[in-house]
Every structure is written in structure tokens, then in C-alpha cells.
Amino acid sequence: MAAPSRLLRTSGQRLIYLAVAALLFIQVGWWLSIQIRESKRLEEAQIETLKAARAEAWQMDSFLVLPFYYQQDVTPRTGGHGIVVQGTLPTKLPSLAERKAAIEARFPQVAVVPAPVAPDDPHLVDHLDAYLTLRTEPLKAMEQERRLALWRAAGEAFFLAAAILGGFTLIYRKLTEEMDLKLRQRNFTASVTHELKTPIASLRVWMETLFDRELSADQRGKIRTRMDQDLARLAELVNNLLDVARSESGSMEIRPEPLELAPWLRGVADAMDQKLGPGSLGLRLDLASGVWTFADPKALGMVIENLLSNAYKYAEAPRSTTLSLDCTRDEVIIVVSDHGSGIQAKELPRVFQRFYRVGDEMTRAVPGTGLGLFLAREIIQRHGGEIRATSKGRGLGSAFTIRLGRIAAPATSGAHEPLRA
């Protein structure tokens, strides 16, 4: 089945996309964990370097307080050593303030404090109330620098991940759109084949009937009517294809003129009601009078006819279709609503795409090519207007709203030059 296979393919693509995104963020998290660990190791090494400076400061102070000298003993002694170390205390020791100033001048990252800050802070060799400790400023600066480096690394990592994921998303969307376009083109080929085959087969049957049988005038008249309907169906299909080609090439001509909408819409609706079968639309008109716009009656008529035709095709009898006209100060609002099969919310943005139709062409019972709403949007946009579709969901009907510019009722209306889109 085409529809289930398409669903499976779409689900598989989403799973692959989510898996790639998850792996990307896992990789980013792993890289950040390495950065955190290595930055912590670097900070610990820097702290050890500071502690080494603290030990060197203690050693310097100790050598200042306890000067040592040595001399060589030239007379060997049994069991003795060749070196004799003798020490004496200096007659006058530097004051604690002088020693503190000397230590902090040579080792600015070390401070002399009356009580230990860290458990391993050593006290001065001759003072139990004077300790060497590391200043908090360098430690705080190191920690701040480490955090800034981590934030910078995290920002770079997430920026890189976002760029990769954004590029992957763009590629994924482009591939999805390309696959969707190919699917719609395939559906279009199938639908056009069906739309051409049906009236051609019908015309062949009617021709064989006319030439192979003796028919009464009444029977010939009925067959002629059927043949005219088949030819009109073929002509409509060919015209739609030509209009799409003109739209894509920019050569679609719009010949706008002042148009009073209420009587014009009533005429279009009556013609479509007769064409589809009197009363088959269940049509109700709610048209405000005295509303004018500047539009091409033929092109705009194609739009209204298409919307009424869709209301007929996508609803079961007895149908209920409403064509309403309202206005604001600057706009005219035309709404065609029905109580038919409705449209799912996820499909609403796509119904105006070229070749798009809900479902699968091989199993769809409703005839069509997927060009009607595409042409409707193109025509309305070339009028400077807007068309939108709304629906509460499947089986709850749908509504198509057209907004065009409003003009004052003209005193006279004449011919106008065509606008080339």
C-alpha cells in the first residue's frame, strides 16, 4: 500500500534525524566533560605551583632566621663524617613585619596571616601565630578564568552543534520536500491519466453507439449532452494545465475591472448549481449588497467555481454549502464553506501546493489533478489578495476565505489594460 509505505518512510526519516541529533548532542556533552576534567587538572597544577612558591617562601624565611654554615673536617674520625655542620643564632633577628614585607614582596601570591586558612598552611619556623597561606585573589582569578574558558568552550561547542544540526535540518527538509514533490508529481501523473482516460473512454462508447445503432432523436440528444460534458471535462483539464504553465512562466494575464460582487457571485453560484445538478450543492447565499472590488471576472470566476466544485466533490449528499460575502472598510471577504470531509490541521498549509492532494491517487475515489487550489492561490495573489483554508478536522467540513481590496462603487466602468503577472 502506497500510503502506509509513505508513512513508514517518513517515520524512518524522522527516527534517523532524531538519532543523528541525539548523537551530536551526546558528542558535545562528551567533549564538554573532557574540557571540564582537563580544566580542573590544569587548575590543580596551577595551585600546586602556588603551593611550591609558598614552600619556597617558607624556606627563604627559615634561612633568614637560621643561617647555616659548614666547614670540612680534615681530621678523619672513626665512625664520623668528613663534614661538620655548625650553626649559630644571629645576634639580632628581623622583626616579623620586616619578614612579612620581604616574603610578600618576593612572593606576591603568598600572605602571612595569624591563623591558618588551609589545613596544610605552614607556620613560620619561630612563630606559632604566623602562617604562610595562598592569597584568595589568585585562586578566585584562576577559578573565574576556568569558568570563562568552560563557558567559551560550551558556547563554541553548542554553536558548532547548532550549525551542524541546522545544516542537517536544512538538507533533511530539502530532501523531504524533494521527495514530497516527486510523490505529488507521481500522483499528478496518475490523476491526469485517470482524468483523461475516463472522458476519452466515454466518448468512444458514445461514438460507437451513434454509428452502430439506430437511435431516436431523443436518444441522440441525450448522447450529445453526455459527449458535450466529456468534452467540457477535457477542455477544463487542458485549460488548467495551460494556466499552470502560464503561471509558472509569469505570462498569466489578469484583466481587472470594477466588479459588483453580490450579483456577480449569485450568477456564478447559479451556473455551478445547474452544472452540478440543481440543488445538489445545498447552496445557501449570504451576500452583502453594494460591495465592489477590482478584479478579473473570468479569473475570479474560476476560483469560485473551483471552490464550489470541491465542496460538491468532498461531501456526501445531502450537501450543505454556503457562499457568503462581507466587507470591512478596506477589504471584501468571500467565504465558501461546506460540511464535507474536512481537512486535517497538518495538511492545511499544503493544500495550495501544486499537485498536492490528500491520500493516494491509486485508491482515491474523488476525481481531480491537484491543480485547482494551486491556481486559485495564484489568481488571488495576482489580484493582490489572499486565500486561506480552515477546518476543524476530518469529517467536520472546511472553509476557504478570500480577501480582496475593496473599492467604491464607480460612476462608470470601462475597459482596462491587462495586468501581466
LUMNUDO-619403 format. One record per residue (C-alpha): x, y, z; residue number from 1; residue in one letter. Coordinates in Angstrom, 2 decimals, padded with zeros to 5 digits. Example, Ala and Ser with C-alpha at 12.3 -4.5 7.8 and 13.67 -1.06 7.14 Angstrom:
REC       c1       c2       c3    k  r
REC   012.30  -004.50   007.80    1  A
REC   013.67  -001.06   007.14    2  S
This chain:
REC       c1       c2       c3    k  r
REC   000.00   000.00   000.00    1  M
REC   001.38   003.39  -001.02    2  A
REC   000.05   005.40   001.91    3  A
REC   001.38   003.07   004.65    4  P
REC   004.74   002.79   002.89    5  S
REC   004.96   006.57   002.73    6  R
REC   004.11   006.76   006.45    7  L
REC   006.80   004.20   007.28    8  L
REC   009.32   006.05   005.14    9  R
REC   008.52   009.35   006.83   10  T
REC   008.72   007.77   010.30   11  S
REC   012.06   006.19   009.40   12  G
REC   013.43   009.52   008.22   13  Q
REC   012.34   011.19   011.46   14  R
REC   013.96   008.44   013.54   15  L
REC   017.23   008.84   011.63   16  I
REC   017.06   012.61   012.08   17  Y
REC   016.40   012.30   015.83   18  L
REC   019.17   009.70   016.19   19  A
REC   021.69   011.94   014.44   20  V
REC   020.63   014.93   016.58   21  A
REC   020.92   012.83   019.77   22  A
REC   024.38   011.54   018.78   23  L
REC   025.51   015.07   018.01   24  L
REC   024.48   016.38   021.41   25  F
REC   025.97   013.33   023.14   26  I
REC   029.24   014.09   021.36   27  Q
REC   029.05   017.71   022.50   28  V
REC   028.36   016.60   026.08   29  G
REC   031.29   014.16   025.99   30  W
REC   033.61   016.86   024.66   31  W
REC   032.48   019.30   027.34   32  L
REC   033.07   016.71   030.06   33  S
REC   036.64   016.34   028.80   34  I
REC   037.08   020.12   028.87   35  Q
REC   035.78   020.29   032.44   36  I
REC   038.07   017.49   033.58   37  R
REC   041.15   018.90   031.87   38  E
REC   040.47   022.44   033.10   39  S
REC   040.19   021.08   036.64   40  K
REC   043.51   019.30   036.24   41  R
REC   045.12   022.48   034.95   42  L
REC   043.75   024.44   037.88   43  E
REC   045.09   021.85   040.33   44  E
REC   048.52   022.04   038.68   45  A
REC   048.46   025.83   038.98   46  Q
REC   047.53   025.53   042.67   47  I
REC   050.43   023.12   043.19   48  E
REC   052.70   025.70   041.59   49  T
REC   051.43   028.30   044.04   50  L
REC   051.98   025.91   046.93   51  K
REC   055.54   025.38   045.72   52  A
REC   056.02   029.15   045.85   53  A
REC   054.61   029.08   049.38   54  R
REC   057.15   026.41   050.36   55  A
REC   059.92   028.45   048.77   56  E
REC   058.81   031.49   050.80   57  A
REC   058.93   029.43   053.99   58  W
REC   062.41   028.19   053.08   59  Q
REC   063.64   031.72   052.38   60  M
REC   062.34   032.95   055.71   61  D
REC   063.83   029.98   057.52   62  S
REC   067.27   030.58   056.02   63  F
REC   066.97   034.20   057.09   64  L
REC   066.26   033.22   060.70   65  V
REC   068.61   030.21   060.92   66  L
REC   071.75   030.90   058.88   67  P
REC   073.87   027.78   058.49   68  F
REC   077.47   027.44   057.54   69  Y
REC   079.63   024.37   057.14   70  Y
REC   083.32   023.51   057.15   71  Q
REC   085.28   020.44   056.14   72  Q
REC   086.80   018.37   058.94   73  D
REC   090.27   017.49   057.65   74  V
REC   090.95   015.10   060.57   75  T
REC   089.22   011.79   059.94   76  P
REC   087.27   010.39   062.83   77  R
REC   086.40   006.80   063.43   78  T
REC   082.74   006.34   062.61   79  G
REC   082.47   010.03   061.87   80  G
REC   081.86   012.08   058.80   81  H
REC   084.07   014.23   056.74   82  G
REC   081.79   017.27   057.12   83  I
REC   080.96   019.07   060.34   84  V
REC   077.94   021.42   060.29   85  V
REC   077.81   024.03   062.97   86  Q
REC   075.04   026.63   063.46   87  G
REC   074.62   029.80   065.48   88  T
REC   071.66   032.09   066.02   89  L
REC   072.08   035.62   064.74   90  P
REC   072.52   038.23   067.42   91  T
REC   069.64   040.35   066.05   92  K
REC   066.64   038.83   064.20   93  L
REC   064.50   040.86   061.70   94  P
REC   061.10   041.86   063.01   95  S
REC   058.01   039.92   061.95   96  L
REC   056.78   042.91   059.95   97  A
REC   060.07   043.07   058.05   98  E
REC   059.97   039.36   057.33   99  R
REC   056.32   039.61   056.20  100  K
REC   057.18   042.50   053.87  101  A
REC   060.14   040.56   052.46  102  A
REC   058.04   037.44   051.85  103  I
REC   055.10   039.26   050.21  104  E
REC   057.45   041.42   048.11  105  A
REC   059.16   038.39   046.58  106  R
REC   056.11   036.11   046.55  107  F
REC   053.03   038.29   045.90  108  P
REC   050.76   035.26   045.79  109  Q
REC   051.68   034.33   049.41  110  V
REC   050.40   036.09   052.52  111  A
REC   051.41   035.96   056.20  112  V
REC   048.30   035.51   058.37  113  V
REC   047.78   034.96   062.11  114  P
REC   045.76   031.76   061.64  115  A
REC   045.90   029.00   059.01  116  P
REC   043.42   029.24   056.10  117  V
REC   044.12   025.83   054.58  118  A
REC   044.94   022.71   056.60  119  P
REC   048.45   022.48   055.11  120  D
REC   049.44   026.12   055.72  121  D
REC   052.85   026.08   057.50  122  P
REC   053.73   028.40   060.36  123  H
REC   056.94   030.38   060.48  124  L
REC   059.82   028.49   061.98  125  V
REC   059.91   030.59   065.14  126  D
REC   056.29   031.84   065.35  127  H
REC   053.27   029.66   066.05  128  L
REC   050.91   032.57   065.42  129  D
REC   052.20   033.47   061.94  130  A
REC   051.30   031.24   058.98  131  Y
REC   052.03   031.27   055.27  132  L
REC   048.93   030.87   053.10  133  T
REC   047.93   031.44   049.47  134  L
REC   046.10   034.64   048.70  135  R
REC   042.46   034.20   047.68  136  T
REC   042.70   036.67   044.78  137  E
REC   044.85   034.45   042.53  138  P
REC   042.70   031.43   043.39  139  L
REC   039.49   033.30   042.56  140  K
REC   041.06   034.64   039.35  141  A
REC   042.07   031.11   038.33  142  M
REC   038.60   029.74   039.07  143  E
REC   036.95   032.60   037.16  144  Q
REC   039.28   032.10   034.25  145  E
REC   038.50   028.39   034.27  146  R
REC   034.74   029.04   034.29  147  R
REC   035.03   031.60   031.49  148  L
REC   037.07   029.13   029.46  149  A
REC   034.41   026.46   030.03  150  L
REC   031.59   028.83   029.05  151  W
REC   033.53   029.83   025.97  152  R
REC   034.15   026.21   025.06  153  A
REC   030.49   025.37   025.72  154  A
REC   029.35   028.27   023.55  155  G
REC   031.66   027.24   020.73  156  E
REC   030.53   023.62   021.03  157  A
REC   026.84   024.43   021.01  158  F
REC   027.30   026.92   018.18  159  F
REC   029.08   024.26   016.15  160  L
REC   026.43   021.68   017.05  161  A
REC   023.65   024.12   016.16  162  A
REC   025.34   024.92   012.85  163  A
REC   025.75   021.23   012.01  164  I
REC   022.22   020.41   013.13  165  L
REC   020.86   023.43   011.25  166  G
REC   022.64   022.34   008.07  167  G
REC   021.44   018.79   008.55  168  F
REC   017.90   020.08   009.16  169  T
REC   018.04   022.17   006.01  170  L
REC   019.26   019.20   003.98  171  I
REC   016.63   016.97   005.59  172  Y
REC   013.86   019.44   004.78  173  R
REC   015.07   019.91   001.23  174  K
REC   015.23   016.16   000.68  175  L
REC   011.80   015.75   002.25  176  T
REC   010.36   018.48   000.05  177  E
REC   012.01   016.94  -003.00  178  E
REC   010.60   013.51  -002.18  179  M
REC   007.20   015.03  -001.49  180  D
REC   007.31   016.89  -004.80  181  L
REC   008.21   013.68  -006.63  182  K
REC   005.35   011.91  -004.90  183  L
REC   002.94   014.68  -005.84  184  R
REC   004.22   014.60  -009.42  185  Q
REC   003.65   010.87  -009.49  186  R
REC   000.16   011.39  -008.08  187  N
REC  -000.41   014.12  -010.64  188  F
REC   000.58   011.80  -013.50  189  T
REC  -001.75   009.14  -012.16  190  A
REC  -004.63   011.59  -011.70  191  S
REC  -004.18   013.21  -015.12  192  V
REC  -004.08   009.78  -016.70  193  T
REC  -007.33   008.94  -014.95  194  H
REC  -008.91   012.31  -015.82  195  E
REC  -008.01   011.83  -019.49  196  L
REC  -008.88   008.16  -019.68  197  K
REC  -012.38   008.44  -018.29  198  T
REC  -013.87   011.01  -020.74  199  P
REC  -011.97   009.51  -023.68  200  I
REC  -013.39   006.05  -022.92  201  A
REC  -016.83   007.60  -022.51  202  S
REC  -016.57   009.43  -025.86  203  L
REC  -015.50   006.20  -027.55  204  R
REC  -018.57   004.40  -026.20  205  V
REC  -020.92   007.19  -027.31  206  W
REC  -019.34   007.28  -030.79  207  M
REC  -019.71   003.54  -031.21  208  E
REC  -023.31   003.81  -030.05  209  T
REC  -024.07   006.58  -032.54  210  L
REC  -022.53   004.80  -035.52  211  F
REC  -023.51   001.21  -034.74  212  D
REC  -027.13   001.62  -033.64  213  R
REC  -030.29   003.15  -034.87  214  E
REC  -031.29   005.78  -032.32  215  L
REC  -034.20   008.10  -031.92  216  S
REC  -033.77   011.86  -031.92  217  A
REC  -034.34   011.92  -028.16  218  D
REC  -031.62   009.32  -027.60  219  Q
REC  -029.24   011.20  -029.88  220  R
REC  -029.89   014.36  -027.92  221  G
REC  -029.04   012.66  -024.62  222  K
REC  -025.86   011.19  -026.07  223  I
REC  -024.87   014.58  -027.43  224  R
REC  -025.33   016.09  -023.97  225  T
REC  -023.11   013.39  -022.45  226  R
REC  -020.46   013.93  -025.10  227  M
REC  -020.54   017.68  -024.52  228  D
REC  -019.97   017.06  -020.78  229  Q
REC  -016.99   014.80  -021.51  230  D
REC  -015.52   017.34  -023.91  231  L
REC  -016.03   020.11  -021.35  232  A
REC  -014.22   017.98  -018.78  233  R
REC  -011.30   017.50  -021.18  234  L
REC  -011.25   021.19  -022.06  235  A
REC  -011.24   022.15  -018.37  236  E
REC  -008.29   019.84  -017.71  237  L
REC  -006.32   021.22  -020.67  238  V
REC  -007.11   024.80  -019.64  239  N
REC  -005.93   024.10  -016.09  240  N
REC  -002.66   022.70  -017.41  241  L
REC  -002.20   025.73  -019.66  242  L
REC  -002.99   028.11  -016.79  243  D
REC  -000.39   026.39  -014.59  244  V
REC   002.18   026.71  -017.38  245  A
REC   001.31   030.41  -017.81  246  R
REC   001.53   030.98  -014.07  247  S
REC   004.96   029.38  -013.81  248  E
REC   006.27   031.31  -016.79  249  S
REC   004.80   034.60  -015.49  250  G
REC   002.58   035.09  -018.53  251  S
REC  -000.83   034.68  -016.86  252  M
REC  -002.90   037.73  -017.77  253  E
REC  -005.28   039.33  -015.33  254  I
REC  -007.77   041.83  -016.82  255  R
REC  -009.24   043.59  -013.79  256  P
REC  -012.30   045.79  -013.88  257  E
REC  -014.69   047.23  -011.29  258  P
REC  -016.92   044.36  -010.21  259  L
REC  -020.01   044.43  -008.03  260  E
REC  -019.67   041.15  -006.22  261  L
REC  -023.17   040.31  -004.95  262  A
REC  -024.96   039.94  -008.32  263  P
REC  -021.84   038.50  -009.94  264  W
REC  -021.40   035.84  -007.22  265  L
REC  -025.09   034.97  -007.46  266  R
REC  -024.68   034.36  -011.19  267  G
REC  -021.58   032.18  -010.73  268  V
REC  -023.28   030.17  -007.98  269  A
REC  -026.43   029.61  -010.03  270  D
REC  -024.38   028.46  -013.02  271  A
REC  -022.40   025.99  -010.90  272  M
REC  -025.59   024.73  -009.25  273  D
REC  -027.07   023.98  -012.67  274  Q
REC  -023.84   022.41  -013.88  275  K
REC  -023.50   020.07  -010.91  276  L
REC  -027.20   019.32  -010.71  277  G
REC  -029.95   021.65  -009.50  278  P
REC  -030.00   021.67  -005.72  279  G
REC  -027.15   019.16  -005.38  280  S
REC  -024.88   021.68  -003.65  281  L
REC  -027.44   022.57  -000.99  282  G
REC  -026.31   026.10  -001.69  283  L
REC  -027.12   029.00   000.62  284  R
REC  -026.15   032.56  -000.31  285  L
REC  -025.41   035.27   002.22  286  D
REC  -024.29   038.22   000.10  287  L
REC  -023.89   041.78   001.27  288  A
REC  -025.05   044.26  -001.34  289  S
REC  -023.18   047.26  -002.69  290  G
REC  -019.71   045.68  -002.34  291  V
REC  -017.27   046.37  -005.17  292  W
REC  -013.76   045.20  -005.95  293  T
REC  -011.29   045.48  -008.81  294  F
REC  -010.92   042.01  -010.33  295  A
REC  -010.92   039.89  -013.46  296  D
REC  -014.41   038.30  -013.59  297  P
REC  -013.22   035.32  -015.62  298  K
REC  -010.19   034.53  -013.46  299  A
REC  -012.02   035.14  -010.18  300  L
REC  -014.91   033.06  -011.51  301  G
REC  -012.51   030.13  -011.97  302  M
REC  -011.60   030.40  -008.29  303  V
REC  -015.20   030.44  -007.06  304  I
REC  -016.16   027.59  -009.39  305  E
REC  -013.24   025.51  -008.16  306  N
REC  -014.18   026.05  -004.52  307  L
REC  -017.84   025.18  -005.17  308  L
REC  -016.76   022.12  -007.18  309  S
REC  -014.59   020.95  -004.28  310  N
REC  -017.49   021.47  -001.87  311  A
REC  -019.51   019.17  -004.13  312  Y
REC  -016.80   016.51  -004.61  313  K
REC  -015.72   016.25  -000.99  314  Y
REC  -019.15   015.96   000.61  315  A
REC  -021.83   013.31   000.60  316  E
REC  -025.46   014.04  -000.21  317  A
REC  -027.37   015.81   001.17  318  P
REC  -024.79   018.59   000.95  319  R
REC  -024.82   021.95   002.67  320  S
REC  -022.70   024.69   001.09  321  T
REC  -022.61   028.37   001.99  322  T
REC  -021.30   031.21  -000.15  323  L
REC  -021.05   034.43   001.83  324  S
REC  -019.87   037.96   001.05  325  L
REC  -018.94   040.53   003.65  326  D
REC  -016.65   043.53   003.81  327  C
REC  -014.63   045.82   006.00  328  T
REC  -013.58   049.36   005.27  329  R
REC  -010.71   048.23   003.02  330  D
REC  -011.43   044.59   002.19  331  E
REC  -014.05   042.33   000.70  332  V
REC  -014.34   038.87   002.25  333  I
REC  -015.68   035.91   000.27  334  I
REC  -016.13   032.61   002.12  335  V
REC  -017.08   029.23   000.65  336  V
REC  -017.80   026.74   003.43  337  S
REC  -019.17   023.21   003.47  338  D
REC  -019.94   020.30   005.80  339  H
REC  -017.86   017.79   003.86  340  G
REC  -014.92   015.56   004.66  341  S
REC  -012.79   018.38   006.10  342  G
REC  -009.01   018.73   006.22  343  I
REC  -006.55   017.70   008.90  344  Q
REC  -004.61   020.53   010.53  345  A
REC  -001.23   019.26   009.29  346  K
REC  -002.50   019.28   005.70  347  E
REC  -003.93   022.82   005.72  348  L
REC  -000.62   024.58   004.83  349  P
REC  -000.11   022.21   001.90  350  R
REC  -003.47   022.19   000.15  351  V
REC  -002.44   025.12  -002.08  352  F
REC   000.76   023.42  -003.25  353  Q
REC   001.00   022.34  -006.84  354  R
REC  -000.14   018.72  -007.41  355  F
REC  -000.95   018.24  -003.73  356  Y
REC  -003.91   016.05  -002.89  357  R
REC  -004.77   014.25   000.31  358  V
REC  -004.40   010.49   000.14  359  G
REC  -003.12   008.25  -002.63  360  D
REC  -004.08   008.51  -006.27  361  E
REC  -004.42   004.76  -006.72  362  M
REC  -007.09   004.46  -004.03  363  T
REC  -008.73   007.91  -004.18  364  R
REC  -012.33   007.99  -005.34  365  A
REC  -012.61   011.78  -005.78  366  V
REC  -011.51   012.94  -009.25  367  P
REC  -009.07   015.82  -009.68  368  G
REC  -005.49   016.78  -010.53  369  T
REC  -004.35   018.81  -007.51  370  G
REC  -004.13   021.99  -009.60  371  L
REC  -007.38   023.75  -008.72  372  G
REC  -006.36   025.24  -005.37  373  L
REC  -002.87   025.98  -006.66  374  F
REC  -004.38   028.02  -009.49  375  L
REC  -006.83   029.64  -007.07  376  A
REC  -003.98   030.89  -004.91  377  R
REC  -002.02   032.12  -007.93  378  E
REC  -005.01   034.05  -009.27  379  I
REC  -005.87   035.61  -005.89  380  I
REC  -002.25   036.61  -005.29  381  Q
REC  -002.12   038.26  -008.71  382  R
REC  -005.14   040.27  -007.62  383  H
REC  -003.15   041.41  -004.58  384  G
REC  -005.36   039.35  -002.29  385  G
REC  -005.14   036.35  -000.03  386  E
REC  -006.84   032.96   000.20  387  I
REC  -006.80   030.71   003.27  388  R
REC  -008.20   027.33   004.20  389  A
REC  -009.57   026.43   007.63  390  T
REC  -011.07   023.24   009.01  391  S
REC  -011.90   021.77   012.38  392  K
REC  -010.70   018.36   011.21  393  G
REC  -011.69   015.32   009.25  394  R
REC  -015.43   014.99   008.78  395  G
REC  -016.11   018.49   010.10  396  L
REC  -016.15   020.43   006.85  397  G
REC  -013.88   023.21   005.66  398  S
REC  -013.98   026.88   004.71  399  A
REC  -012.00   028.87   002.16  400  F
REC  -011.71   032.59   002.76  401  T
REC  -010.75   035.07   000.03  402  I
REC  -009.73   038.63   000.86  403  R
REC  -009.51   041.27  -001.85  404  L
REC  -009.18   045.02  -001.87  405  G
REC  -012.42   046.98  -001.70  406  R
REC  -013.20   049.95  -003.94  407  I
REC  -016.00   052.48  -004.02  408  A
REC  -018.80   051.95  -006.48  409  A
REC  -017.62   053.59  -009.73  410  P
REC  -019.75   056.05  -011.67  411  A
REC  -018.87   054.28  -014.91  412  T
REC  -016.79   051.26  -015.67  413  S
REC  -014.80   050.82  -018.83  414  G
REC  -012.21   048.51  -020.28  415  A
REC  -008.85   048.23  -018.59  416  H
REC  -005.46   047.14  -019.78  417  E
REC  -004.50   043.60  -018.78  418  P
REC  -002.12   043.09  -015.91  419  L
REC   000.66   040.66  -016.72  420  R
REC   001.87   038.75  -013.68  421  A
